[in-house]
Amino acid sequence: MDKILVGLKRVVDYNVRVRVRSDGSGVNTDGVKMSINPFDEIALEEALRIKERGEAKEVIVVSIGTPDAQQQLRTGLAMGADRAILVESDTAVDPLTGARVFRALIEREDPGLVLLGKQAIDDDNNQTGQMLAAIWNRPQATFASKIEMTGDTARVTREVDVGLEVIEVDLPAVVTTDLRLNEPRYVKLPDIMKAKKKQLDQLSINDLGVEIATPIKSVGFEPPAERQKGVIVEDVAGLVSALKDRGLL
């Protein structure tokens, strides 16, 4: 296999407390630490391990968004990716548009495998990988907790509701990664310096012939309700009474 294509999405760091803007128009990102979506970081780590085993020649990381996403792409290059592609878009793209962008890049790069995080922690859609496989007309394996490459076949262990499921898919294919697949490597300072010299191409989403569709419109955002203060009950009867008062029984 020559190439692995990996998607990296820029999201609010998972250690940061998300705050909604006062006007309810979205999430406040001013001065907030941004990072690679954790599931995407796992996907990149797996791509690098596949390459290190000699089962791929090149790992390409891709992000869709504003020029600020170069920071996450440079982090991906510091982890070990060979080159990066930023598809610039001033507006956030929905999962189907994202899938169409990856489909256009597949036409350019002809990868043997596309690795994506199973979902992004900002919108939690869990749709892009499945949509990409559908419009590419290639096999998919979602929620991967183990990936084994054998020639032109990938053997994927999936996490499903009843346990684990093992399937084999012919390459090229789309695989989405789950949390227990691996633990991403720590990026060292020398690798960060080397990443600055690696190739990072910038394309407009229009250059790929992809139209930004807006089939879903967010009409408002609001934070979750504040957690109610707990109460102490004296006995079981008191517990039952408290639950009834809250409409839980």
N, C-alpha and C positions, 0 to 999 in steps of 0.2 A: 504494500500500500504506500502510495506516495505522500498523500496529504490528509491531515485531520483538521477539520474546521471546528472551532470552538467559539460559542457565543459568550460574551461577557457584558452583563448589564450593570450600569452605574446606579446604585441605590444608597439610601441612607444607611449608614453603618448599623449593624444589628445591636450594637451596644448603646446606641443613642436613643433617648426617649423621644418618640415622634410627637410633634406638636402641630395642631391644626391652626391655620391662619385665622385671625380674629374675624375675618369676613366670611369664613367657611368656604373659600374658593380653592383650597388645596392644602397640602402639607408644607409647612415652613421649612425651607432648606437653606436659608441665609445663615452663613457661618457654621453650618452643620457638617460634621465629618461624613464624607461619602466613601463608599468602598465597592469592591466587586461583590455582586450578589453571591452569597455563600454557596449555593448550589452550583453556580457557574464556576466558582473557584475549584470545587471538587471535580467538575468536568474537565477543567484545564489540567489539574494534577493527574487525572487518569490518562489524558492524552499524552502528557509528558512521560508517564511510566510506559505507555505503549511504545513510544518512540525510543526510549532508553533500552527497551528489550529488543530493539532492532526490527520492530513490526510496522514502523512508519518512518518516513524520511523527513517530514516537515510538519510543524504544528503552526496553524494560523489562527490568531485570535481576532474576533470581530465584535464591534460595538456599534449600536445605532443610537445617535443622540447628538447633543451639542458638542462643541470642541472641548468642553470640560471633561468629556469621557476619555480624552487622551491620557489622563492620569491613571485610569484603571487599565487601559491598554498597556501603558508603560510598566505597570505592576505585573501584568501578564507576561510581558517580555522579560522582565527581571526574573520571573519564576522559571523561564526557560523556553518560552515560545519563540519561534524563529522570526516571525514578522506579524504585523498588525494591520487591520483595515478599520478605519472609522467611516461609517456611513452617516453623514451629517444630516440632521433633521432638527429644525427649531421647535417642533412640537412632538410630544410623546406619541409613539405609534402603538396601535392596538396589536394583539397577537397575530391576527391574519396578515396585517401589513408587514410585521416583523418576519413572518414566515415567507412572504413574497420576496422580501429583501434577501433572505438567505437563499431562496431558490435562484435568484438572479446571480448571486455570488457563486453558487454551485456551478452555474453555466460558465463562469469565468475560470474557476479554480479546479473544477473536477475532482473534489475530494473523495476518498474512499470511505470516510466516516465523518458524520456530523455529531458532535457531542454538545448537548445543551443541559443546563440545570433543569430539573423537573418543573420548577416554578421560580418566580421572583418574589422576594419577601415584601415588595411594595404593593403589588396588585394581586399576588397569589392566584393568577389565572390558570396556570398549568395547562396551556393550550398550544403554545407556539410549536413545540416539537411534534405533536400529533398533526397539526395543520400542515407543517412542512412535509412530513412523510406522505400525507395525502396528496398535496399538489405536486410533489416530486415523483409520486407513484413508486415509492421504495418502501422496504420493510421498516418497522419501528419496534423498539424495545424500550419501554418506559420504566421509571422507578428502579434503575439498576443499582444493585448492591454488590455485584461482582461482574467483571467483564473478562472473558478469555478469548483471545484471537487465535484462529486456526485457519491459515491461508485466506480464502475468500469468505470465511464464515466467522461470525461473532457469536459466542455462547454467553448468554446474559442471564444472570440470576436476578429475578425481580422480586421486590417486596410487595405482596398483595395482602388483602384483608385476612386471608386464612393462613398466611405463612409465606413461604417462598415458592416461586415458580421459575423453572429453568426453560428457556427457549433458545433456539438457534435461528439466526437471521443471516441471509445472504448479503454481502456487501456489494455496493454501497448501501448504507442504512443510516437511520437516525436513532440515536440512543440518548435518553434523558437520565440524569444521575440523581441518586438519592443520597441522604446524609451518611449512611454507613458504608459507602463505597470505598472511601479512603480519608486520610487526613492531609490536607494541603501542606506543602513544604513552607518553611520560613524563608522569607526573602532577605538576603544579606546585602550589605551596603555595596560591595564590589559588583554584585549582580545588577544593582540599581544603576550604577555608573555605566556598566556595559550596555544596559538596555537603552540608554540615550542614543547610542550609535546604531541601533537596529532599525530596520525599515518600518515606517508607519505611513501607510497610504491613506489619503483622505478623499472621499468621494461624496458627491451630493446624492441624496436619494433619487433625485431626478435623473442623474447619470445612469442609474440602473433601470430606468424606465418604470419605476414603481410609483403608483399614485397613492398618496396618503389618504386612506379612507377613514371616516369617522362614524362607523355604525353604532358606536356606543358613546354616549355623552354623559360625563359626570356633572350632575346638577348641584351637588353640594357635599360638603364634608363636615363631620362633627366627631368630637372625641367620644370614647365610650363613657357611659355614665360612671360617676364616682362610686367606688366600692362602699357599700353601706357598712356602718360599724356593727361588729358582732355583739351578741348578747350572751350572757351566762344564765343558764337555767339550773334550777335546783334538782329536778328529777325528770323522769321520762314523761310524766304528765305535762310538765312545763314545756318540754321540747315539742310535744304534739300540739299544745296550744299555740306556741310561737309559730310553728309551721302553718297552722290553720290561719293565723292572723295574716300571714304573708301570702296566703292563697296557694301554698305548696301542697296542701293536703285537702 
